[in-house]
Amino acid sequence: MGFLTRAPTVLLALVLAGVCLLSPTGSSGGQHRLSATGDQLRALFVQRLVKYVAWPEPDRPKQGEPFIIAATNPDLLRPYFEGDAGASFKLVQWPVEKCHVLVMTGTPERSVAAIMKQLEGRPILSVGQNPMNPRLGVIVNFVKLRGKFKLQINPQAAGEAGLAISSRLMNIAIIYRGDESAR
């Protein structure tokens, strides 16, 4: 029974270890290096993130329905949402009427600010990759520190969107609290 209560934590740790090994700066010891593109890592993170976020009852996907992932540039992510991932996720072009997650890849800061205005009060997990994103209200931001991708989470923005982020995810993320971030 103890293993079952630790299983999600162990799974998350294994996924993060795998992602770190796949990061462009990770190596497998010798001359052989595993590498992944930033888009591939973002897609993998998004596919795992949804397991640690709770949407309000009317807005979460029903049993057997896919998570709708909108992206400002879905062509960058499309190869990583096909095949097995295609059954659990549906990747669409932003703007869209309904989605669970919005991934902003290569979106200029001014556009992010406008998009965040459109999302106000809607239960959509916003994901970005710009250092200014948390200040603009983006919930999850990918930052690169010392050659590795890290998650930065804005809990205030998550609460305003009506989303609950698992404490397991919060424990491994950099928490954005205004101009100060905490670990």
C-alpha positions in Angstrom: 0.0 0.0 0.0 2.9 2.3 0.7 4.2 2.0 -2.9 0.8 3.0 -4.2 0.8 6.3 -2.3 4.4 7.0 -3.5 3.8 5.9 -7.1 2.8 9.3 -8.5 5.9 10.9 -6.9 8.2 8.1 -8.2 6.6 8.4 -11.6 7.1 12.2 -11.7 10.7 11.8 -10.6 11.4 9.2 -13.3 9.9 11.4 -16.0 11.9 14.4 -14.8 15.1 12.4 -14.7 14.4 11.1 -18.2 13.8 14.6 -19.5 17.0 15.8 -17.9 18.9 13.0 -19.6 17.2 14.0 -22.9 18.1 17.6 -22.5 20.6 19.0 -25.0 23.2 19.4 -22.2 22.6 16.0 -20.7 25.0 13.2 -21.5 25.0 9.4 -21.1 28.6 9.3 -20.0 30.7 8.7 -23.2 30.6 10.1 -26.6 26.9 9.1 -27.1 24.6 12.0 -26.1 20.9 11.9 -26.0 19.3 15.1 -27.1 15.9 16.5 -27.6 14.7 19.7 -29.0 13.1 22.4 -26.8 9.8 21.7 -28.6 10.0 18.0 -27.8 10.7 18.7 -24.2 7.8 21.2 -23.9 5.5 18.7 -25.5 6.6 15.9 -23.1 6.2 18.3 -20.1 2.7 19.3 -21.2 1.7 15.7 -21.6 2.8 15.0 -18.0 1.6 18.3 -16.5 -2.0 17.6 -17.0 -1.8 14.8 -14.5 -0.9 17.2 -11.8 -3.6 19.9 -12.5 -7.2 19.8 -11.4 -9.8 21.6 -13.5 -13.2 22.6 -12.2 -15.8 19.8 -12.7 -17.7 21.2 -15.7 -14.4 22.0 -17.5 -12.3 18.9 -17.1 -12.3 16.3 -19.9 -14.9 13.5 -19.4 -13.7 9.9 -19.1 -12.2 8.9 -22.5 -12.1 12.4 -24.0 -8.8 13.9 -24.9 -7.2 17.0 -23.4 -7.5 19.8 -25.9 -4.1 21.5 -26.3 -4.2 24.8 -28.1 -0.9 26.2 -29.4 0.1 29.5 -30.9 2.3 27.5 -33.2 1.0 23.9 -33.3 3.3 22.9 -36.2 6.3 23.0 -33.8 4.5 20.5 -31.4 2.5 18.4 -33.8 5.1 15.6 -34.3 5.0 15.0 -30.5 1.3 14.8 -30.2 0.7 12.1 -32.8 0.7 8.3 -32.4 0.1 7.1 -28.9 -0.2 10.7 -27.5 -3.0 11.4 -30.1 -5.5 9.3 -28.2 -5.1 11.4 -25.0 -4.5 14.8 -26.5 -5.9 16.8 -29.4 -3.6 19.6 -30.6 -5.3 22.6 -32.2 -4.4 26.1 -33.4 -5.0 29.0 -31.0 -7.4 30.9 -30.9 -10.1 28.3 -30.2 -13.3 28.4 -28.3 -12.5 25.5 -25.9 -9.2 24.1 -24.7 -7.7 22.8 -21.5 -4.1 23.9 -22.1 -2.6 26.8 -24.1 1.0 26.5 -25.2 2.6 29.7 -26.3 5.8 28.9 -28.3 7.8 31.8 -29.7 5.0 34.2 -28.9 6.1 37.8 -28.6 5.6 39.4 -25.1 3.0 41.9 -26.4 0.9 39.0 -27.9 1.2 37.0 -24.6 -0.2 40.0 -22.7 -3.2 40.2 -25.1 -3.8 36.4 -24.9 -3.7 36.5 -21.2 -6.4 39.2 -21.2 -8.6 36.8 -23.3 -8.0 34.0 -20.8 -9.0 35.9 -17.7 -11.3 33.8 -15.5 -11.2 30.8 -17.9 -9.9 27.5 -16.6 -7.1 27.1 -19.1 -3.6 26.1 -18.1 -1.3 28.6 -19.8 2.2 27.5 -20.7 5.0 29.6 -22.0 8.8 30.0 -22.2 9.6 33.6 -21.7 11.2 35.1 -18.5 8.4 37.7 -18.5 5.5 35.3 -18.7 4.9 34.8 -15.0 4.6 38.6 -14.6 2.0 38.6 -17.4 -0.1 35.9 -15.7 1.1 32.7 -17.4 0.7 29.8 -15.0 3.5 27.5 -16.1 6.7 28.8 -17.6 9.7 26.9 -18.8 13.0 28.4 -17.9 16.5 27.2 -18.7 18.9 27.4 -15.8 22.4 26.0 -16.0 21.6 24.2 -19.2 18.5 22.4 -17.9 14.8 23.1 -18.3 13.0 24.0 -15.1 9.3 24.7 -14.4 8.3 28.0 -13.0 4.7 28.1 -11.6 2.6 31.1 -10.8 0.2 29.8 -8.2 -1.8 33.1 -8.0 -2.5 32.9 -11.8 -3.6 29.2 -11.4 -6.0 30.2 -8.6 -7.4 33.0 -10.7 -8.0 30.5 -13.5 -9.8 28.1 -11.1 -7.1 25.5 -11.5 -5.5 23.5 -8.6 -1.8 22.5 -9.0 -0.7 19.4 -7.2 1.7 19.9 -4.3 3.9 17.3 -5.9 4.4 19.5 -8.9 4.8 22.6 -6.7 7.6 20.9 -4.7 9.8 20.5 -7.8 9.0 23.9 -9.4 10.3 27.4 -9.0 7.4 29.3 -7.4 6.8 32.7 -8.8 5.6 35.2 -6.2 5.6 38.6 -7.7 9.2 39.8 -8.4 10.6 37.2 -6.1 10.7 33.5 -6.9 11.1 30.7 -4.3 12.1 27.1 -4.5 
